[in-house]
């Protein structure tokens, strides 16, 4: 049975892991269908060959594959993937996977780091841009929605993120000329840009000039307004001094594999 190219492709789409090849030069069968094959390269031919090739990939978007044409051969390499429930983000410095973790007890930043490193071989993640900020908000909102009873006693809950106050921006050495927001902190997130835009500070934050020892950063979720922002806080506390803000989780990052 002779199929035109479009019909051949449509047929292939109904089958798992197939490649359809159509050629005007095939006298007996115009459409050859291959099942359960793995392709890593395709040779490019000119129009005179009368051959068309269609193939399916495992992903739903081009960002899951690296496609390179060299010497008439198309090579397809699957990009590394994020492990488990980590979500991939494409940063200027490279791909980065992020997971928002909730702990069943309140934690300080040391415990948050150890959990991220020990369980996921990662480190606390920074926030490169608004997309990452919004993703964390989505996950935090989910956790808050399912833990209303636990969190109802607090005005806000916090998730530790990457960043530690520079020695030049401590309360005793603070200078408004050099310390005016995100640049008050050093970061060891390996793919974070020099000037990330995902640190959306709350009103009057960071307040390290006045709040002694506020050297770390929390992603803070206001329980009454459901509005998140960034706030600097004391690194060693699982709960704020007044008891209104509990630190309940962390944002973990790692490279894809």
C-alpha positions, -999 to 999 in steps of 0.1 A, spaced: 0 0 0 14 34 -10 13 62 15 22 98 8 46 114 33 20 130 55 -1 99 58 30 79 66 39 103 94 4 102 107 5 64 108 38 65 126 24 88 153 0 61 163 28 37 171 54 37 198 91 45 190 89 44 152 106 62 124 89 66 90 109 69 57 92 79 25 109 79 -10 96 86 -45 121 61 -58 106 31 -39 87 11 -65 70 -14 -42 64 3 -10 66 41 -5 65 41 33 88 20 55 81 21 92 107 11 118 96 1 153 115 3 186 147 17 172 171 42 188 185 69 166 215 90 174 223 104 140 207 110 105 226 116 73 215 147 54 208 142 17 199 167 -11 165 169 -27 175 149 -58 176 117 -36 138 119 -33 139 107 3 122 122 33 126 111 69 105 117 99 113 105 134 101 109 170 120 119 200 114 111 237 109 147 248 81 172 241 104 201 233 136 209 215 152 219 248 155 182 258 180 175 229 212 191 216 210 189 178 242 194 158 247 193 120 283 184 109 295 172 76 260 163 64 252 143 95 226 154 121 236 142 156 211 142 185 222 141 221 198 140 249 204 168 274 211 159 310 180 157 331 170 168 366 168 140 392 135 132 409 112 162 415 138 188 407 128 213 380 153 225 354 159 262 347 181 275 319 204 302 332 230 323 314 257 302 331 241 269 324 213 245 333 203 243 370 179 220 388 158 233 418 137 216 444 118 232 473 120 211 504 97 211 534 110 197 568 87 183 594 103 204 621 117 240 621 153 243 610 182 268 609 202 273 578 229 248 588 204 220 590 189 232 556 223 230 540 231 196 554 198 182 542 203 195 507 238 183 506 232 149 523 201 138 505 205 154 471 242 162 467 232 198 461 235 231 478 211 259 487 199 275 455 199 311 446 171 328 426 183 337 392 152 355 379 114 360 383 107 326 368 126 309 396 110 332 422 76 323 410 83 285 409 93 286 445 61 306 453 41 278 436 57 251 456 56 270 489 19 278 484 13 241 479 31 232 511 13 260 531 -21 248 517 -15 213 530 -1 223 564 -24 250 576 -28 235 610 10 234 616 16 269 602 -14 287 616 4 299 647 29 319 626 26 352 608 51 339 582 70 308 572 105 308 556 125 287 533 163 292 533 179 302 501 215 308 490 233 339 502 255 351 531 261 387 541 294 402 530 318 413 558 318 447 542 280 449 546 278 439 583 260 463 606 293 479 617 307 484 582 275 490 563 276 516 536 246 526 515 269 533 486 280 497 483 253 478 502 219 483 487 201 450 483 212 418 468 247 430 464 251 429 502 255 391 499 280 366 486 267 335 468 281 300 462 254 288 439 277 279 409 254 290 381 240 321 396 246 354 377 266 382 392 234 403 394 205 379 398 170 395 395 151 368 414 158 382 449 126 402 454 130 419 487 102 428 511 96 464 521 126 478 540 146 446 533 173 436 536 176 452 570 210 440 581 222 476 588 198 476 618 191 440 625 223 427 640 233 392 628 208 390 599 234 374 576 213 347 558 183 349 535 148 334 537 121 331 511 93 344 534 56 336 528 31 358 546 4 336 561 -23 363 560 -17 379 526 -2 348 508 24 372 494 61 360 493 92 381 494 129 379 505 141 388 539 175 386 557 175 368 590 197 353 616 213 321 603 211 300 635 174 304 643 147 278 635 121 303 647 124 341 649 131 358 682 95 368 687 82 334 675 62 349 646 83 335 618 93 298 615 119 285 591 104 253 578 123 244 546 149 252 520 154 257 483 180 231 470 199 233 438 221 209 418 234 202 383 214 180 360 228 146 352 
